[in-house]
């Protein structure tokens, strides 16, 4: 198994040069995020991820979580690693200091979370769900609920879950049947079953706080009749300690393709009289509140795409540097060489490297925009940044995870037959990556949200503004000498035009041909991701050239320019074909009658 080394150099470059860490640190409440503090956080996170979490990744996958009579035992080493995680304060790094958190901006948290996810994706899913539950309680919980739960959840002593899906419902939350019966004392009895509950049961923490969607007896049908309830595994005593066991039990865990160390649970509520729950916020607004958790989770799952791509790339690169096979192309009778010398292997490694860098850059830029949307003193700036975040969350989630799967698959290809053997670790990356496009809404759901709510509904206002920013780079790219910048400029211009054409088509036709336009939703999401990634790669190349022009001859900067050139030639070049699929692809996809399939 290859080790994991956090790509701190690229992370810092993106945070400083593209995401504007210095500007984020000037926002009210984020003043402590100065470069020295952030550097220390990144270094410590890299150490914890590389030395504690990464060694458990393969062994945890092989051993898996184990269910026995309602109890779930984590793989060897996970409970101890989680203990260190809590003791070192990692769970609360981005949480409100009022509840014991460190209050770091999302930009810093994103980089730290990427490390956890790269080193051990199965482990990282536990704090991911806890973070979403914390957000929901902070924004909609009562003062009593906050006092009862948040300090222990922020510290990580207690974990949290999201309970949406049911066997008959899937992604259709209008079909949720779990019942919440009022008891007259402010509490409810919860009855029902939830499936696919990540870390719904485990032995790493003393309590688990479930946030559960359910219907009250007089609730209207559909999504308008869903409420949100907080249901602890153990009731909480007056002194804050866990009390008697609540009526929520894990009846099984799923046998999955990947993330074997992450228990995916079937939870039964109310089999022995009813699980005690308390309403969060107002009745019938549960789906609205759950989306607080959902948006946090969607960004975090997008980071999983970045993270698994980085880990797959590192594994493939290490193998390509060590595996001796064949002679150098064009050298007759030459010595045997490592496969990194072969052009096609170089191409695959560059596809892995550059797309990972593009995804990281876009995700961190979105994280910084989120910080500005929350804390900027100017209301107009907050609204502008929030609109950008809302537009890009489906892209960070959908494009990054789809691309992460492609990169993990390329990692196996670099290994050849050895990649198909579990012991190399390459196969695990692909297996683990596969869930990411399904978590928190499939790519199709993300894409429909993108074209419907984020583009058509507002007449394309935000995406037109973003396209304007992309086009604003053209003059600066034109001032740079050399073939690399000429190629980047030309490819980006074509990609932006393709994106603009596709967006205009969606705005013009969504209202009159929603099915035909929706056929192109996923291609459009990919198109926006690729072009937005190219935009960030071009910005990175310009920042690197500025460093070189200032006398810094670090090869890292020349590498950033080379990466932008490769991305322009091999990835951005797809933009026009994707735009064609968006604009022209509806008729063919809808042409067959059902019986013709």
N, C-alpha and C positions, 0 to 999 in steps of 0.2 A: 504494500500500500504506500502510495506517495504521500508525503506530508502536506499540510496546508500552510502556506505563508501569506499572510494578509498583504494585499498589494497597496501598502500604505503610500508609496510614492505617487501612484496614480490617484488614489483617493484624495490626498492633500492637494494635488494639482487641480483636480476637478473642483474641490471645495473652495479653493482660493481663487482660481482663475475664471471659472465658469459660473459657479453658484454664488460667489460673492460672500464668503464667510465674514469678511471685515464689515460688510453692510449688515449682515444678520446680527453680528455682535453689537451693533449700535442700536438695535431695536429694544424698546423698553422691556426689561426683565431678562434680557439675554446678555447683559454686559459681561458676565463671567466667562462667556465663550470666547476668550481671547486666544490667540495662537498657541501660547504656552500651555494653557489648560487643555485645549483641544488636542495638541500633540501628545500630552501625557495620557489622555483618555484613549486615543487611538493606539498608542504603544501598549498600554495595559490590556486593552481589549484584544489586540493581536496576540499577545502572550497567552492570555486565557484561552482564546479560541484555538491557537495552534498547539498548546501544550496540554490542555485539559479536555476540550470538546472534540477536537479532531481525532485523537486516538480512540475515541469511543464510537466513531461513525461506522466503521466497518463491523466491529464486534457487536454493536447494537443492532445493526441490520441482520446479522447472522443469528443472533439470539432472539431478538424481538421481544415485545411486551407479551406477558403471559396472563391470561384470565383463569381464575379458579374460584368457583363458588361466589361470584360477585366481586372478588378482589382482583386488582390488576397489579402485577409486580413488574417493575421496569427492569431492563437489562442491567447486567453488572456494571457498576460505576456511575450510572445515571443519577441515582439519589445523592451520591456523594458530590458529584459535579454540580448538581442543582443546589446543594448546600453551600458550596463555594460561590456559586452565582449569586445567591441571596446575601451571603455574608459580605461579599464585595460590593454590594449595592447596585448591581447591574440592572435589576428589574426596574428600578425607579429612575433611571438616567434621564428620561424625558418627562417625568411626572411632576406635578405641582409640588413645590416645596412645602406648601401648607399641609400636605398629607405625607410628608417624608421623602418626597422625590428630590432630584437634583436640578430639575428645571432646565435641562439642556435643550437647545433648539432641535427641531426635527432634522435639520441638515446633519448635525452631529450624530443624532440617534440613528439616522439612516446608514451612515458609514459603519457604526458599531454593529447594528443589526445585520448588515451584509456579512460581516465577519462571522457572526454566530451561525448564520444560515449556510455559508460556504463550508464551515468546519463541521457542522453537524445539523443538517436540516431538521431531522426528526426531533432533536432536543429543542431547537429554536421555536418550534410550533407552540410549545407550552407558554412561554412569555408573550408570544404573539396574541393568543386568545385572551390572556390576562389583560394585556394592554387595551384591547377593544372593550372589555367589560369595565375597566377603570374609566375609560372615556365616557361611556354611557352613564355610569353612576355619577361622575363628576358633573355632567351637563344636565341630567334629568332626575337624579336621585334626591330624596329628601335629606334634610340636615341629619336626621337620625340614621338614615341608611349610609350616608357618607361617614359619619362617626363610627358606625358599627363595622363597616367593611373596608374602607379605603386604605387606612394605614397599613393593615396587614396585607392587602393586595398589592399596594405600591412597593412594599418591602419584598414581596414575593413569598412571604411566609404562607399566604393563601393564594391559590391560583383561581382563574376564572374561565368560563366557557360561554359560547354562543349556542343556543338551542333553537334552531329554526326548523330543520328538515324532519319530515315524517315519512313513513313508508309509502303512503299514498300521495304525498305532496310533491316531493322532489323540489325543483326550483319554483313550483307554483305555490307560493305561500298563501294564496287565497284559499287553498284546500286544507289549511291547518285545522286539526280537530281537537287538539289538546284543550281540556276544559279547566277553567278557573272558577271555583264556586266560592262566593263570599261567605264568611263565617260570622259576620256581624260585629267583629271586634277589630276590624281593619285588616285582618289576614284573609287569605284565600287557601282553599285546598285544590291542589293541582293534580289532574288525572290525565294520563296520556303516555305516548311513547315518542321518543326522538331518536333519530338515527344519524350516523356520521358525526358524532360529537367528539371532536378532537380533545384529547386529554380529559374526557368526561369522568374518568376514574384512573387513579394512579397512586403510587405510594411515596411520592416525592415531597408532598406538602401535607400539613395537618388538616386542612379544610379546602373545599372546592366550592366556589360561588358560581352557581349556574344562573345565567340570564335566559329566561324561557318565554317564548311566544305562546300565548294561549287565548282562548275566548271566554268571556264572561257569559252567563246564561242569556242575557238580553242583547248581546252584541249583534250588530248587523252582519249580513253575509259578506263574504269577500275580504279583501285586504283592509277595508275600513273597520272591520270588527275585531282586529287583533290588538291585544294588549301585551305589555312586557312586565314580567315578574322576576323578582330576585328570589332564588330558591337555594339556600345553602345545603351542602351535603350534611353538615352538622349544624344544628341550631346554635346560636351564639348566646352565651351566658351574659349576665349583667356586667361581669368583670372583663368581658371581651374574649374569654376562652371558649373553645368549642364545647358544646353541650351534647344533648342527646341526638342520636342519628335521625335524620329526616327520612321521609319515605321516598327516596330517590335511589335507585339501585342500577348498577351496570349488569345487564343480563347477558351480554356477549361483547366481544370485540371482533372487528372485521379482519379477514385474512386478505391482505392487499398485495398489489404488484410491488410497491416500494414503501418507503418510510416505515419499515417494520417496527422500529423502536418507538413510534408515536402511536399510542393506543387510540383507535377510532371506535367509539363506543356506541352501543345501543343502550339508551337509558330509559327505564320504566319509572314513571311518576305515579304514585298513588295506588300501588297494588295492595297496600296494607292500611288503607284508611284515608289516604290523601297526603301529598307532600305539602308542607306549609310554605306558602310564598307570600310576598308582599308586592303590591303594585308599584311599578316605577313610573313616575309621572302621572299622566291622565289615562283613563280607560280609552281604548280604541285608537291609541296613537302609537302602539307598539312597533309597527313596521317603521314608522318615521324614526323612532328612537333606535331601533336596531340598525338603521342605516348609518348611525353615528359609528357603531362598531364596524359596520360593513366597509365604510370608506377607509377607516384605519387599516382594516385587514386587507383590503384590495391593494393599497399601496405596499403593505408589507409583503403580500404574496408576489407583487411585481418585483420586489427586491429578491425574492427567492429565485426568480428567473435569472437575475443578474448574478446572484451568488452561486447557483449551481453551474452556470456557464463558466464562471471564474474557476471553480474547483475542477470542472471537466477539462478546461484549458490547461491548468497547471499539471494535471495528471498526464494529459497527452504530451505536453511539452517535455516533461521529465522523461517520458518513455522515448520520445523522438530523439532526444539527446543521447540516450544510452543504447538504443537498439541498433546493432550493426547489421545491415542487410543490403547486399548489392553494391555495385560500384557507382561512382558518380556518373550521371548521364553525360555522354559525349567523351568519356575518358576510357579508351579501350585498354583492357588489361590493367586498369588501375587498381589501387587498393580498395578493400571493402570500406564502406563509410556508414556512419550513422544515418538513419532515415531522414533526419532533419535536412540533409543535403538534397533530397529529392524534390523537384519542383512542385509536384502535386501535394506532397506533405506540407511544404511551405504554404501553398495556397490554403489548405485546410486550417493550418495553425493561424494564418492571418485572418481567415474568416472567423475563427473562434476569438482571437484577440481583439480585433477591431469592433466586432459587434458587441462584445462584452463592454468595451470602453464606451461605445456609443450609448448603450443601455444605462450604464452607470452614470454617465454625464447627464442624460435626460432625467433620470430618477432624482439625482441630487439637486438639479436645477428646480425640479418640481417641489422638492422638500423645502428649499430655500424660499420659494414662492409661497408655500404654505405658512412658513414662519412670518413672512411679510403680511400675509392675509390676516394673520392672527394678531400681530403686534404693531404694525406700522401706524404711526400717529395720524397719518392722513387718510381720511375715509375713502377718498377716490382711489388711492393706492391699494388700500385693503380690498376694495371691490375688484379692481383690475387684476390683482394677484389671485383672488379667489376664483375669478372666472377662468384664468389660465389653469389653475389647479383642477377645477371641475372638468375642463376639457381634457386634460392630460391624464387624469387618474385611470380612465379605461385603457389608455394607451400604455401607460407604465405597467398596468396589470396584464393586459392582453398581449401586447407586442413582446414585452420582455419574457413572459412565460413561454409563448410559442417559440421565440428565438432561443430561449434557454434549452428547450427540448432539441431543437436542431443542432445546437452546439454540443450538447451531451451525446447526440448520435454521431456527430463528427468525431468526437473524442474516441468512440469505439472504432471508427473507421481508421483513425491514425494508428491505433494499436493493431489493426488487422485482426487475425483470429484470436490473439491474446485478449483483445477487448471484450470478446464474448465470454471470457472466463471470469468467474466472479472474483477470484483472488486479486486481479489487477485493480479492482475498484471502479473501473470505467463503466461497467454494466450497472452498478448501483446508482451512479449519477443519472443515467437515463431512466432507470426505474423510479427513482425519487422525483425526478423532474416531471414525470408524466402527470402527476396529480395537479400541478400548479395551474394548468390551463382550465381546470375544473373547479378548484377551490373558489369560494366567494363569487360564484357566477361564471359560467363558461365564457369562452372567447366570444361566442355568438351573443351572449347576453351583454357583455361589455360593449361589443360593436353596435348593437341595437341602441343601447343607451347613448353611445357616442353620436350616432347620426340623428337620432330622434330628439333626445332631450338637450344635447349639447350643441347641436348644429342647426337642425331644421327649426326647432322651437324658437330660436332667437335670430333666425334669418342669417345665420353664419357670421354674426358680428365678432365673436371672439376668435374664431379661426381666421377670419380675414385680418384681424389685428396681428395675430401670430405670424401669418404669412408676410405681413408687412415687415415684421422684425427680421424674418429670414431674408427677405430681399434687401434689407438694409445692410447686409454684410457684403453685397456685391462690390460696392465701390472700394472697400478696404481690401478685399481679395484681389481686385484689379490692380492695386498698387504694388502687390508683391511680385517679385521677379521669379522666373523659373517655371519649368513644366509642371511641377507638382501643384503649385497654386493655380495655374491655368486649368489643369484638369479638375481640381476641386471646385473652382468657380463655375466652370461649364456644366459639370454634372449636377451641382447644387441648383443652378438656375433652371435646368431642365426638370429636376425633381420638384422644385417649388411650383413651377408652372403646371406640372401634372397634378400636384396636390390641389392647386387653385381650381383647375378645370373640374376635378372630381367633386370638390366641395360645392362649387357653383351648380353642378348637376344635381347634387343632393338637395340643396336649397330650392331649386326650381321645380323638382319633380316629386319630392317626398309627399306632398299633400295630395297629388293626383294619381300616384302609382306607388303606394307604400310598399307593396310586395316586391315589385321590380327593383326598387331602390334598395330594399333590405337585402336582396341577394348579394349586393355589393358591400354590405356592412363590414364583414371581416376583411375583404381585400382593402377597403378604405382604411380600416384601423391599422393594418400592416403598412399601407402607404404612408399614413401620417407618422407612424413610428419610425419607418426608415428615413423619411425626409427630416423629421425632427432630430433623429440621431445624426444625420448628415450635417444639419445645422450646428449641432454641438461639436461635431468633429472638426468642422471648418473653424469654429471659434477657438477650439483647442489648438489647431495649427497656427492661427494668427497669434495666440498667446505665446506659443512656443517660439515662433519667429521673433517676437518682440524680445524674448529672453536671449535668444541667440544674437540679435542685433545689439543687445546691451552688453555683449561680451561673455555670456555664459555658454561655454562649449560642452556642457553636459550632454552626452549622447542621448539621454532621455528625450530632450527637446527635438532633436532630429528624428527620433523615433515617432514622436507624435505627428510630425508632418508626414512621414512615410505612411503612418496608419491612416491618416485622413485621405491620402491619395489612393490607397488600396480600397478603402471604404467607398470612395467616390466611383472607382472603376468597377467594383465587384458587387456592391450592395445598392448604392444609390441608383445604379443603372437599371434596377428593377422597377423604378417608379412609374415609368411610362406604361409598362405592361399592366401594372396594377390599376392605374387610372383607366385604361381601356376596359378592364374587367368590371370596374365600378360603373362606367358609363354605358357599356354595350352588353354587359353580361346577364341582364335580367331575363331577357326573352328566352334564351337557350335553357336557363335553369328551370324555368317554369313551363316549358313547352310540353312535357310529357304528362299524360293523364296518369293517375295513380296505378292503374292496372298495367301500364307500360313499363314500370320499373321491374 
